[in-house]
Amino acid sequence: MSPPVSPSVRTPLLLALVLALLIGLPPFLDLGLQNALVNVLIAGLFALAFNLLVGQAGLLSFGHAAYFGIGAFATLHLMRAVEDGLAFPTPLLPLAGAAAGLAVGAVAGFFATLRSGVYFALVTLAIAELFHSLAPHWEGLFGGEAGLSSMRMPWGGLIFGSTLEVYYLALGWVTLSVWLLWAYTRTPFGRLTLALRDNEQRVRFLGYDAHATKVIVFAISAMFSGVAGALQAISNETANYSLFSAHVSAGVVLNTFVGGSTVFFGPALGAAAFTLFDHLVSDLTRSWQLYQGLIFVLVMLFAPGGIGGIVQHHLRHRRQLDWSRLAGPYALAGLGGALVAAGMVFMIESLSVLFGEGYAVLRRDAGGGHPPFEAFGAQWDPAGPLTWGLPLALFLAGLFLIARARRDIAALWESVRSAPAGRPAGRGPEASARSAPSGSPS
Amino acid sequence: MEFAIISALNGVIYGLLLFMVSAGLTLIFGMMGVLNFAHASFYMLGAYVAYTLSSLVGFWAGLLVAPLVVGLVGLLVERYLLRRIHAFGHAHELLLTFGLALIFEELVKLFYGDFPVNYQMPDNLRFAAFTVFGTDYPFYRLFIGGVALAMFLVLYLLLSRTRIGIVVRAAERLPSMAEALGHNIPLVFMSVFGAGAALAGLGGAVAGAFFPTNPNMALELGVIVFVVVVVGGLGSLKGSLVASLLIGLFSSFAVGIDWSLASLFDLVGLGPWARSLGGLMTMTVSSISGTIPFVLMLVVLLVRPAGLMGERS
């Protein structure tokens, strides 16, 4: 495993730039994009909180929806109390989510961390399912099947009526939380968390209480997940038991590993990419989740470090890299990736049309035949050679280009790796597979 | 009495169905250490493939061919996907199967739509086996149970009485030693993965004709199957049979019981007080019947992580 954080000189500058964009840009965006950005912030914080447990402590949880949901419900209860006249400042509402996440996370974490590996994953899964199956029947706490709803109350001259106000509230909380999470990695306790991942036995031999440490890490991760859930509750003003569903837990796993769990900001990157893509393409295709699953599996197969891992790998070797020689093969691989993606998208969208309900109606109108269908602004014959030959040709051409480029890239990286410290060339197939970023998965 | 007998019958049959799916999962875990998140997807694929084939070549042919198709998918998954990333560790394999489960679900939605399909048993199987308390008991339920029992018998004899069984058990216990003795362990792994997938596919093909066949069936059953495998002991075939029956009976009895925590307090005269608290106190067992398996799983994981019949933890 590579070190989790890459303290680079340019990082603060880059972060300041991102923050400036996040502050300055939204007023000029339309409402839909503002909403999408709120979701990006929430998903990003959730993924970073999740990654504290997964990437840094090495504990793979499949039930983080539980703490996200708990944070949301706790916040809604507080919002309802505020509606009934409790004097509580609206901007501080996420504190309820944090407190509930911390409390529930401490209890759940105590039990879950009694086990490790696969068993830990199963306990977390069971806890989330426990909430998911209990919530629809628990009227008082989770509002039954309909869930809870409330209104954001004005406070101190702020109405909290517009999406923009909610956005800035979320931005404030996410910035604070991310800064705290980052600061956490710099503390001795943060280093202990990493040690737990890399060699738990040694941590115990050094005299630390491994179980207590894991419980604290779990609780902190759950606390920040609770903050993310709270922001979701504030933004949507409603929540029901579906927040506990396996799809929410799955979403954060996808975001985190596609973004890269070994890099601090990787998960946020993944969350931002997936959430924005979801916003952009959900109107265009019904198969977005299929693409998401495909991207995830491709990343797992060919770039286990995720997007963040690839970026970090290049940054670390930036002085040794000869970009004039790499640019060609990289462009070739990018083109190949684009062709493969185009072929896949074409195929999936065609199938989606052909097997969809709309086409069934068309067939009935045409008397049971196979009338041509429309996709990408053109008419296609379902039995025509072009309809299936074109995507297949795109796909195969892309694969060919990637294979070519990959050979060149692997050779170039081999020279980079062996050059500086005079290490023997070739560190096994894993290393070269890791370094060759095959086909941009998009 | 009527409730008890009908519930017991339904519980045993549901338990046997759970066993059909969990048998492969527990074998694969015991052998390769891979907890296969996509296993319940093989169950779903079995139902959908059998549905497609039954309209083309008839119900029985579909029932026979569907497990083979699903087993082939399993073989390919092991050979070309899982084996590739074996070097990155179990966590990565777990994540890969997790991604595959998502893809299978979405593919099914792509081809068959996001709603149940009309996969039905043939009419000549649609009769009552016997009548209890004036209710006809469908023969097909017994058929599901019979297939599961036959499968258990074949699997048990195969593993305990044949040469193949010895190699498979050796590969499970000490893979490197078995390999040193000249057995092709990667081939054994691939075959077991494929066989496990085929068993789940058979379960889906048989059960899909009776229970609804929809894109959620993998998710719904998948979590319960994890519970079964954990309670029975990861890697133990007998354990998963016992646990399947246990969970099956639990679920079918719980539906008809309207006790709540408050009725426990009634015994010591605190019932009204407990009812006034509401919340958890007044929830009836029937309304939280879906929760009970998870409570059971948590208790087993925390008290006896090796499961009822598992040897390792």
Contacts between the chains, C-beta under 8 A, distances in Angstrom:
chain1	res1	chain2	res2	distance
A	60	B	91	5.5
A	60	B	94	7.0
A	60	B	95	7.9
A	62	B	98	7.8
A	111	B	298	7.1
A	111	B	302	5.9
A	114	B	302	6.0
A	115	B	301	6.2
A	115	B	302	7.7
A	115	B	305	5.9
A	117	B	90	7.1
A	118	B	29	7.9
A	118	B	33	7.9
A	118	B	35	4.9
A	118	B	90	7.0
A	118	B	94	7.1
A	118	B	234	7.6
A	119	B	230	7.9
A	119	B	301	6.0
A	119	B	305	5.7
A	119	B	313	7.5
A	121	B	35	7.4
A	121	B	94	6.9
A	122	B	35	7.6
A	122	B	226	6.2
A	122	B	230	5.7
A	122	B	297	7.4
A	122	B	301	6.5
A	123	B	298	6.6
A	123	B	301	5.4
A	123	B	302	7.7
A	125	B	223	7.2
A	125	B	226	6.9
A	126	B	226	8.0
A	126	B	227	7.3
A	126	B	294	4.7
A	126	B	297	4.9
A	126	B	298	5.3
A	126	B	301	7.3
A	127	B	294	7.9
A	127	B	298	7.2
A	129	B	223	5.6
A	129	B	294	5.0
A	130	B	291	6.1
A	130	B	294	4.6
A	130	B	295	6.9
A	130	B	298	7.3
A	133	B	288	7.0
A	133	B	290	4.0
A	133	B	291	4.4
A	133	B	294	6.7
A	134	B	288	6.3
A	134	B	291	5.2
A	137	B	283	5.8
A	137	B	287	4.6
A	137	B	288	5.8
A	138	B	279	6.5
A	138	B	280	7.3
A	138	B	283	7.0
A	140	B	278	5.7
A	140	B	279	5.0
A	141	B	279	6.4
A	246	B	219	6.2
A	246	B	223	7.2
A	250	B	98	7.3
A	250	B	102	6.7
A	253	B	95	7.2
A	253	B	98	6.8
A	254	B	99	7.8
A	254	B	102	7.9
A	257	B	95	6.1
A	287	B	106	6.7
A	287	B	110	6.0
A	289	B	102	6.9
A	289	B	106	5.2
A	290	B	103	6.6
A	290	B	106	3.6
A	290	B	107	6.7
A	290	B	109	7.8
A	290	B	110	6.3
A	292	B	102	7.3
A	293	B	99	5.6
A	293	B	100	7.9
A	293	B	102	3.7
A	293	B	103	4.1
A	293	B	106	5.8
A	294	B	103	6.3
A	296	B	99	4.3
A	296	B	102	7.1
A	297	B	81	7.6
A	297	B	96	6.4
A	297	B	99	4.1
A	297	B	100	6.4
A	297	B	103	6.4
A	300	B	85	6.6
A	300	B	92	6.3
A	300	B	95	5.6
A	300	B	96	4.9
A	300	B	99	6.0
A	301	B	81	6.8
A	301	B	84	6.1
A	301	B	85	6.3
A	301	B	96	7.2
A	304	B	85	7.1
A	304	B	88	5.4
A	304	B	92	6.1
A	348	B	110	7.0
A	351	B	110	6.0
A	351	B	111	7.1
A	352	B	110	5.6
A	355	B	110	6.4
A	355	B	111	5.1
A	355	B	112	7.3
A	355	B	113	7.3
A	356	B	113	7.6
A	357	B	113	6.8
A	430	B	87	5.7
A	430	B	88	7.8
